[in-house]
Amino acid sequence: MFKNRDYTLRYIGNSDVELILPNHKMVHNEPLIDQTTFSILVWNIFKQKRANCIHILEQYANQTKLILLQEAQTTPQLLNFISEHSKLADHVPAYCFNEIFAGVMTITDSAPSKILSFREKEPFIRVPKSALITVYPIKNSTQQLLVANIHAINFSIGVKIYRQQMFMLLNYIKQHNGPVILAGDFNAWSRQRLNLLYHLVRSIKLKPVNFAIDIRKTFLGRPLDFVFYRGLKLDAAKIIDTAASDHNPLFVNFKLDLNLPT
């Protein structure tokens, strides 16, 4: 239906799904970041194929300001979770099958002031991967928090398409004057991809979150999931060991410091 259009689907409580097109006028009520510390959860949820994935979300629903999902499907169980916890979810479908959409989803307590959606087709299987940028007001500040949620291209020879997808996001991030979080499943399974990823994020002054006990999902010995940031202080980070997906969730706590360079 929306094959050739940039769009986002928004789910709020029990309301009907809202279609958000480019240049959509945003209405936001409360700043998302209203205190000095906040937590995020980043997780490739494997299309909710495994038991207990919603249980993990339930456990962390009240501890997090942001839940960044990859491979999120609009199943009744996930939509019920959003509704029951009075959350707002912005979803960029990569594809639709049997009226179930799948793609990256950012779940929060309040609406962003800006939203940008991205899709990039896999070169061989031609199924897109999606990404989402959302920008949130910060209480008592003119600065805003930019959050980029990405599921990167997986099946490609070389890094041309991978670089192209990254450039789309990073061009917006480097222009942002305020704190930034870039996170998701980067599919950085080759040395070439990993080197390119680190080069690109360093070029816009993003730092990686490191984990003392690193049990991230790996392929060919390299981690796939990352959190990068700038304009924030890293307070704590851990990886949740679970069989509820083929990836382990990343749980990160940040401190807000608006005096840091952005």
Buried (B, 14 or more C-beta within 10 A) or exposed (E): EEEEEEBBBBBBEEEEBEEBEEEBEEEBEEBBBBEEEBBBBBBBBBBBEBEEBBEBBEBBBEEBBBBBBBBBBBBEEBBEBBBEBEBBBBBBBBBBEEEBBBBBBBBBBBBBBBBBBBBBBBBEEEEBBBBBBBBBBBEEBEBBBBBBBBBBBBEBEEBEBBBEBBEBBBEBBEEBEBBBBBBBBBBBBBEEBBEBBBEBBEEBBBEBBEBEEEEBBEEEEBBBBBBBBBBBBBEEBBBBEBEBBBBBBBBBBBBBEBEEEB
